[in-house]
Amino acid sequence: MLAAQLALGGGILAVIVVSGATGPADVGLGDAVRVIAGHLIPDAPWMSDGSLTRLQDQAVWQFRLPRALLAGLAGAGLALAGALMQAAVRNPLAEPYVLGVSAGAGLGAVAVITLGSAAVAGLPLSGAAFLGALAATAAVYLLSRQRGVLAPTRMILTGVALGSLLSAVTSYLTLTTEAQNVFSVLFFLLGSVSAATMGQLVVPAVALAAVTLYALTRARSLNALLAGDESATALGVPVHRLRAQLVVAASLLTGAVVAVSGGIGFVGLIVPHAARILVGADHRRMLPVTVLAGALFLMTADLLARTVAAPTEIPLGIVTAVVGAPCFLWLIRRGRAARAGMLR
C-alpha cells in the first residue's frame, strides 16, 4: 500500500509541475518549480533576481497552479464520496451523483446563470450550487426513510427519481434562456476548473479533510458493512446510524466539490473500483489510495482538457469519460476485479 501511495503522490507532484509549465505563456519545467517554491520559501533569491518575469510568475501562481490544485481536490473528493456511497448502499454502481446531489447543484447554478442571482436570494453561483446540493440531499434523506431507517434500495430509487425531476427543470431553464447563457450552462454541467482561484480551494479542502478523517476512523465499520447488515450488527456496528452518516458525509463533500467545479462525472464510479483492484477491498488500505488516485486522475484529465484541442478547452466530464472508461475496462479484463470483490 505504501508503494502505491508514494507512486500516486509522486505522480500528483509531477502533474502539478507539468501543469504549471503548460500554457500559452512560455514557462519551462524548471521555471514552474522555481515559481511554486519561491512563493513557499520566504525571501527566495530567484524571485527577485530578474530570472523570472512577472508574466511567468502570474501564469503559474495565479492561473495554472490554482486550477491544478482544484482539480486535485475535486477528484479526491468525488472519489472518496463514491467509495463511501458504494459502502453505504452496498452497490458497485453507486457514485456521488446517485442521490441527485449533482442535479440539485446543477439546478442551483443554472438558476443563477439563466435567471440571475436574485432568483436564489442573491447567492453567487457556487453558493446557489451548494444550496441546491443540500436541498437535494435533504429531500432524498427524508423521502427514503422508512420507519426511521434509511433503506439502500429506497435511497437509490428516490435519488434517481429526484435527479430526473431536477434535471428536467434544469433542461427547461436552459432551453428558455438566451443563447449566450447556454455555453456557460453546458460548461458547468459538464465540469470545469478553468476559472479556479486560490480562494476557491478553501471550502473543498476543508470538506475533503473532514470527510477523509471521518472515513478513516470508520474504516473497520465500513469493512463490517460489506458483509451485510446482519453481520455488521452482530459485530457491534450501528448500521442504520452509520449509513445515515455516510450518506450525509458523501453528499456534503459532493456538494462542496460540485459547487466550485461543476458536474464532473465518472470519477466517483471508477476510481474506488480501481483502488480496490490495486490494493484490495479493505477500507484501511483502499481509502487513502482512492483519495490520491482521484486527485491524480482528475488533475491529469484537466491537463488533457486544456491541451488536446488547444486553444479550445474541453469540459472535464468529457475527458473523464473518454479516458477513464477504456482504462477501467482494461483493469477489469486483467482479472483482478473479481479477486478484489468488485465483480461477483
LUMFIGU-247322 format. One record per residue (C-alpha): x, y, z. Coordinates in nm, 2 decimals. Layout:
N
(nunu (X; Y; Z)),
...
This chain:
344
(nunu (0.00; 0.00; 0.00)),
(nunu (0.28; 0.24; 0.09)),
(nunu (0.44; 0.19; -0.26)),
(nunu (0.11; 0.27; -0.42)),
(nunu (0.06; 0.59; -0.21)),
(nunu (0.42; 0.70; -0.29)),
(nunu (0.37; 0.64; -0.66)),
(nunu (0.04; 0.83; -0.66)),
(nunu (0.19; 1.12; -0.46)),
(nunu (0.49; 1.14; -0.69)),
(nunu (0.25; 1.14; -0.99)),
(nunu (0.05; 1.43; -0.83)),
(nunu (0.36; 1.64; -0.78)),
(nunu (0.47; 1.57; -1.14)),
(nunu (0.14; 1.67; -1.29)),
(nunu (0.14; 1.99; -1.08)),
(nunu (0.48; 2.09; -1.23)),
(nunu (0.38; 1.99; -1.58)),
(nunu (0.05; 2.19; -1.55)),
(nunu (0.25; 2.49; -1.43)),
(nunu (0.47; 2.48; -1.73)),
(nunu (0.19; 2.42; -1.98)),
(nunu (0.01; 2.70; -2.15)),
(nunu (0.04; 3.00; -2.39)),
(nunu (0.29; 3.18; -2.17)),
(nunu (0.65; 3.04; -2.21)),
(nunu (0.73; 2.87; -1.88)),
(nunu (0.98; 2.58; -1.86)),
(nunu (0.95; 2.29; -1.61)),
(nunu (1.24; 2.43; -1.40)),
(nunu (1.08; 2.78; -1.40)),
(nunu (0.75; 2.63; -1.28)),
(nunu (0.92; 2.46; -0.99)),
(nunu (1.11; 2.78; -0.90)),
(nunu (0.79; 2.99; -0.91)),
(nunu (0.60; 2.75; -0.68)),
(nunu (0.89; 2.71; -0.45)),
(nunu (0.96; 3.08; -0.45)),
(nunu (0.61; 3.15; -0.31)),
(nunu (0.65; 2.88; -0.04)),
(nunu (1.01; 2.98; 0.07)),
(nunu (1.04; 3.32; 0.23)),
(nunu (1.28; 3.56; 0.05)),
(nunu (1.38; 3.31; -0.22)),
(nunu (1.66; 3.49; -0.42)),
(nunu (1.54; 3.38; -0.76)),
(nunu (1.21; 3.56; -0.72)),
(nunu (1.38; 3.90; -0.73)),
(nunu (1.70; 3.85; -0.94)),
(nunu (1.52; 3.90; -1.27)),
(nunu (1.55; 3.54; -1.39)),
(nunu (1.17; 3.51; -1.37)),
(nunu (0.94; 3.75; -1.54)),
(nunu (0.62; 3.89; -1.38)),
(nunu (0.42; 3.72; -1.66)),
(nunu (0.57; 3.38; -1.57)),
(nunu (0.50; 3.43; -1.20)),
(nunu (0.14; 3.52; -1.26)),
(nunu (0.08; 3.25; -1.52)),
(nunu (0.20; 2.97; -1.28)),
(nunu (0.09; 3.10; -0.94)),
(nunu (-0.24; 3.28; -1.02)),
(nunu (-0.38; 3.07; -1.30)),
(nunu (-0.22; 2.73; -1.36)),
(nunu (-0.15; 2.62; -1.00)),
(nunu (-0.50; 2.70; -0.86)),
(nunu (-0.67; 2.50; -1.14)),
(nunu (-0.44; 2.21; -1.09)),
(nunu (-0.50; 2.21; -0.71)),
(nunu (-0.88; 2.25; -0.75)),
(nunu (-0.88; 1.96; -1.00)),
(nunu (-0.69; 1.75; -0.74)),
(nunu (-0.93; 1.84; -0.46)),
(nunu (-1.23; 1.78; -0.68)),
(nunu (-1.10; 1.44; -0.80)),
(nunu (-1.01; 1.33; -0.45)),
(nunu (-1.35; 1.45; -0.31)),
(nunu (-1.56; 1.28; -0.58)),
(nunu (-1.36; 0.95; -0.55)),
(nunu (-1.39; 0.94; -0.17)),
(nunu (-1.76; 1.03; -0.19)),
(nunu (-1.81; 0.75; -0.44)),
(nunu (-1.63; 0.50; -0.21)),
(nunu (-1.85; 0.60; 0.08)),
(nunu (-2.17; 0.58; -0.12)),
(nunu (-2.08; 0.23; -0.26)),
(nunu (-2.02; 0.11; 0.10)),
(nunu (-2.34; 0.28; 0.23)),
(nunu (-2.58; 0.12; -0.03)),
(nunu (-2.37; -0.19; -0.09)),
(nunu (-2.40; -0.13; -0.47)),
(nunu (-2.10; -0.13; -0.70)),
(nunu (-2.28; 0.11; -0.94)),
(nunu (-2.33; 0.37; -0.68)),
(nunu (-2.15; 0.70; -0.72)),
(nunu (-2.17; 1.05; -0.58)),
(nunu (-2.45; 1.17; -0.80)),
(nunu (-2.68; 0.87; -0.75)),
(nunu (-2.88; 1.06; -0.48)),
(nunu (-2.94; 1.36; -0.71)),
(nunu (-2.68; 1.58; -0.55)),
(nunu (-2.53; 1.69; -0.88)),
(nunu (-2.87; 1.75; -1.03)),
(nunu (-2.96; 1.98; -0.73)),
(nunu (-2.63; 2.17; -0.76)),
(nunu (-2.68; 2.20; -1.13)),
(nunu (-3.03; 2.34; -1.09)),
(nunu (-2.90; 2.60; -0.84)),
(nunu (-2.61; 2.71; -1.07)),
(nunu (-2.83; 2.72; -1.38)),
(nunu (-3.09; 2.93; -1.20)),
(nunu (-2.82; 3.19; -1.13)),
(nunu (-2.69; 3.18; -1.49)),
(nunu (-3.03; 3.20; -1.65)),
(nunu (-3.24; 3.39; -1.40)),
(nunu (-2.98; 3.59; -1.21)),
(nunu (-2.87; 3.57; -0.85)),
(nunu (-3.19; 3.74; -0.74)),
(nunu (-3.37; 3.41; -0.81)),
(nunu (-3.18; 3.25; -0.53)),
(nunu (-3.17; 3.52; -0.27)),
(nunu (-2.87; 3.69; -0.42)),
(nunu (-2.63; 3.40; -0.38)),
(nunu (-2.33; 3.37; -0.61)),
(nunu (-2.32; 3.07; -0.85)),
(nunu (-2.11; 2.85; -0.62)),
(nunu (-2.33; 2.93; -0.32)),
(nunu (-2.65; 2.85; -0.52)),
(nunu (-2.50; 2.53; -0.64)),
(nunu (-2.41; 2.42; -0.29)),
(nunu (-2.76; 2.52; -0.16)),
(nunu (-2.91; 2.31; -0.44)),
(nunu (-2.70; 2.01; -0.34)),
(nunu (-2.80; 2.04; 0.02)),
(nunu (-3.17; 2.07; -0.07)),
(nunu (-3.15; 1.76; -0.29)),
(nunu (-2.97; 1.57; -0.01)),
(nunu (-3.23; 1.67; 0.25)),
(nunu (-3.52; 1.57; 0.01)),
(nunu (-3.37; 1.22; -0.06)),
(nunu (-3.29; 1.17; 0.31)),
(nunu (-3.65; 1.25; 0.42)),
(nunu (-3.82; 1.07; 0.13)),
(nunu (-3.62; 0.75; 0.16)),
(nunu (-3.67; 0.70; 0.53)),
(nunu (-3.89; 0.40; 0.62)),
(nunu (-3.99; 0.36; 0.98)),
(nunu (-3.70; 0.58; 1.08)),
(nunu (-3.45; 0.37; 0.88)),
(nunu (-3.26; 0.45; 0.56)),
(nunu (-3.32; 0.17; 0.31)),
(nunu (-3.04; 0.15; 0.05)),
(nunu (-3.27; 0.05; -0.24)),
(nunu (-3.52; 0.31; -0.15)),
(nunu (-3.24; 0.57; -0.14)),
(nunu (-3.12; 0.49; -0.48)),
(nunu (-3.47; 0.49; -0.64)),
(nunu (-3.56; 0.82; -0.47)),
(nunu (-3.23; 0.97; -0.58)),
(nunu (-3.28; 0.86; -0.94)),
(nunu (-3.64; 0.99; -0.95)),
(nunu (-3.55; 1.32; -0.78)),
(nunu (-3.24; 1.36; -1.01)),
(nunu (-3.45; 1.31; -1.32)),
(nunu (-3.70; 1.58; -1.20)),
(nunu (-3.43; 1.83; -1.12)),
(nunu (-3.25; 1.76; -1.45)),
(nunu (-3.58; 1.82; -1.63)),
(nunu (-3.62; 2.16; -1.46)),
(nunu (-3.26; 2.24; -1.55)),
(nunu (-3.32; 2.15; -1.91)),
(nunu (-3.62; 2.37; -1.93)),
(nunu (-3.43; 2.67; -1.79)),
(nunu (-3.15; 2.60; -2.04)),
(nunu (-3.39; 2.58; -2.34)),
(nunu (-3.58; 2.90; -2.25)),
(nunu (-3.27; 3.12; -2.17)),
(nunu (-3.09; 3.35; -2.40)),
(nunu (-2.84; 3.19; -2.64)),
(nunu (-2.53; 3.35; -2.48)),
(nunu (-2.61; 3.17; -2.15)),
(nunu (-2.62; 2.82; -2.30)),
(nunu (-2.24; 2.78; -2.32)),
(nunu (-2.20; 2.87; -1.95)),
(nunu (-2.47; 2.63; -1.85)),
(nunu (-2.31; 2.34; -2.05)),
(nunu (-1.97; 2.41; -1.92)),
(nunu (-2.09; 2.40; -1.56)),
(nunu (-2.30; 2.08; -1.62)),
(nunu (-2.00; 1.90; -1.78)),
(nunu (-1.75; 2.03; -1.53)),
(nunu (-1.46; 2.27; -1.55)),
(nunu (-1.19; 2.42; -1.32)),
(nunu (-1.07; 2.68; -1.57)),
(nunu (-1.17; 2.98; -1.35)),
(nunu (-1.01; 2.84; -1.03)),
(nunu (-0.86; 3.08; -0.78)),
(nunu (-0.67; 3.02; -0.46)),
(nunu (-0.98; 3.14; -0.26)),
(nunu (-1.20; 2.87; -0.41)),
(nunu (-0.97; 2.59; -0.27)),
(nunu (-1.07; 2.66; 0.09)),
(nunu (-1.42; 2.50; 0.11)),
(nunu (-1.34; 2.18; -0.09)),
(nunu (-1.01; 2.14; 0.10)),
(nunu (-1.18; 2.17; 0.44)),
(nunu (-1.47; 1.94; 0.33)),
(nunu (-1.22; 1.68; 0.20)),
(nunu (-1.00; 1.68; 0.51)),
(nunu (-1.30; 1.65; 0.74)),
(nunu (-1.47; 1.36; 0.55)),
(nunu (-1.13; 1.18; 0.50)),
(nunu (-1.06; 1.19; 0.87)),
(nunu (-1.42; 1.07; 0.94)),
(nunu (-1.39; 0.78; 0.69)),
(nunu (-1.05; 0.66; 0.81)),
(nunu (-1.18; 0.65; 1.17)),
(nunu (-1.48; 0.43; 1.05)),
(nunu (-1.27; 0.20; 0.82)),
(nunu (-1.33; -0.11; 1.03)),
(nunu (-1.70; -0.04; 1.04)),
(nunu (-1.71; 0.00; 0.67)),
(nunu (-1.54; -0.33; 0.63)),
(nunu (-1.80; -0.49; 0.85)),
(nunu (-2.08; -0.33; 0.65)),
(nunu (-1.95; -0.51; 0.34)),
(nunu (-2.05; -0.84; 0.50)),
(nunu (-2.42; -0.73; 0.52)),
(nunu (-2.63; -0.55; 0.78)),
(nunu (-2.69; -0.86; 1.00)),
(nunu (-2.33; -0.95; 1.02)),
(nunu (-2.23; -0.59; 1.08)),
(nunu (-2.49; -0.56; 1.36)),
(nunu (-2.36; -0.88; 1.52)),
(nunu (-2.01; -0.72; 1.53)),
(nunu (-2.15; -0.42; 1.72)),
(nunu (-2.17; -0.17; 1.43)),
(nunu (-2.47; 0.07; 1.45)),
(nunu (-2.57; 0.00; 1.09)),
(nunu (-2.85; 0.25; 1.04)),
(nunu (-2.67; 0.54; 1.21)),
(nunu (-2.35; 0.46; 1.02)),
(nunu (-2.54; 0.45; 0.68)),
(nunu (-2.71; 0.79; 0.75)),
(nunu (-2.37; 0.94; 0.85)),
(nunu (-2.21; 0.80; 0.53)),
(nunu (-2.48; 0.94; 0.31)),
(nunu (-2.47; 1.29; 0.47)),
(nunu (-2.08; 1.30; 0.46)),
(nunu (-2.07; 1.19; 0.09)),
(nunu (-2.34; 1.43; -0.01)),
(nunu (-2.19; 1.73; 0.17)),
(nunu (-1.85; 1.65; 0.02)),
(nunu (-2.00; 1.62; -0.33)),
(nunu (-2.19; 1.94; -0.29)),
(nunu (-1.88; 2.13; -0.19)),
(nunu (-1.69; 1.99; -0.49)),
(nunu (-1.97; 2.04; -0.75)),
(nunu (-2.03; 2.40; -0.63)),
(nunu (-1.68; 2.50; -0.75)),
(nunu (-1.61; 2.26; -1.03)),
(nunu (-1.94; 2.17; -1.19)),
(nunu (-2.08; 1.82; -1.26)),
(nunu (-1.77; 1.62; -1.33)),
(nunu (-1.89; 1.26; -1.39)),
(nunu (-1.74; 0.91; -1.38)),
(nunu (-1.47; 0.99; -1.12)),
(nunu (-1.66; 0.86; -0.82)),
(nunu (-1.76; 0.55; -1.00)),
(nunu (-1.43; 0.42; -1.15)),
(nunu (-1.17; 0.54; -0.91)),
(nunu (-1.29; 0.35; -0.59)),
(nunu (-1.31; 0.03; -0.80)),
(nunu (-0.96; 0.09; -0.95)),
(nunu (-0.83; 0.13; -0.59)),
(nunu (-0.99; -0.20; -0.48)),
(nunu (-0.83; -0.37; -0.78)),
(nunu (-0.49; -0.23; -0.68)),
(nunu (-0.48; -0.27; -0.30)),
(nunu (-0.79; -0.48; -0.21)),
(nunu (-1.13; -0.41; -0.06)),
(nunu (-1.00; -0.33; 0.30)),
(nunu (-1.10; 0.03; 0.35)),
(nunu (-0.80; 0.09; 0.57)),
(nunu (-0.58; 0.05; 0.26)),
(nunu (-0.83; 0.14; -0.01)),
(nunu (-0.95; 0.48; 0.11)),
(nunu (-0.61; 0.66; 0.11)),
(nunu (-0.53; 0.52; -0.23)),
(nunu (-0.88; 0.63; -0.35)),
(nunu (-0.82; 0.99; -0.24)),
(nunu (-0.48; 1.00; -0.41)),
(nunu (-0.58; 0.82; -0.72)),
(nunu (-0.89; 1.05; -0.76)),
(nunu (-0.67; 1.36; -0.73)),
(nunu (-0.42; 1.23; -0.99)),
(nunu (-0.69; 1.11; -1.23)),
(nunu (-0.87; 1.45; -1.24)),
(nunu (-0.55; 1.66; -1.25)),
(nunu (-0.43; 1.46; -1.55)),
(nunu (-0.78; 1.49; -1.71)),
(nunu (-0.76; 1.87; -1.66)),
(nunu (-0.42; 1.88; -1.82)),
(nunu (-0.55; 1.69; -2.12)),
(nunu (-0.87; 1.91; -2.13)),
(nunu (-0.67; 2.23; -2.19)),
(nunu (-0.40; 2.09; -2.42)),
(nunu (-0.56; 1.82; -2.65)),
(nunu (-0.76; 2.07; -2.85)),
(nunu (-0.58; 2.39; -2.76)),
(nunu (-0.67; 2.68; -2.77)),
(nunu (-1.02; 2.53; -2.73)),
(nunu (-1.08; 2.38; -2.38)),
(nunu (-1.27; 2.05; -2.35)),
(nunu (-1.51; 2.02; -2.05)),
(nunu (-1.37; 1.78; -1.79)),
(nunu (-1.67; 1.55; -1.79)),
(nunu (-1.60; 1.46; -2.15)),
(nunu (-1.23; 1.38; -2.08)),
(nunu (-1.30; 1.17; -1.77)),
(nunu (-1.54; 0.95; -1.96)),
(nunu (-1.33; 0.92; -2.28)),
(nunu (-1.01; 0.85; -2.09)),
(nunu (-1.15; 0.67; -1.78)),
(nunu (-1.38; 0.42; -1.94)),
(nunu (-1.12; 0.24; -2.16)),
(nunu (-0.87; 0.23; -1.87)),
(nunu (-1.13; 0.09; -1.63)),
(nunu (-1.24; -0.18; -1.88)),
(nunu (-0.87; -0.28; -1.92)),
(nunu (-0.84; -0.32; -1.55)),
(nunu (-1.15; -0.53; -1.54)),
(nunu (-1.02; -0.75; -1.82)),
(nunu (-0.70; -0.82; -1.63)),
(nunu (-0.90; -1.04; -1.40)),
(nunu (-0.81; -0.87; -1.07)),
(nunu (-1.16; -0.72; -1.03)),
(nunu (-1.32; -1.04; -0.91)),
(nunu (-1.04; -1.10; -0.66)),
(nunu (-1.09; -0.75; -0.52)),
(nunu (-1.46; -0.82; -0.46)),
(nunu (-1.58; -0.58; -0.73)),
(nunu (-1.73; -0.85; -0.96)),
(nunu (-1.93; -1.14; -0.82)),
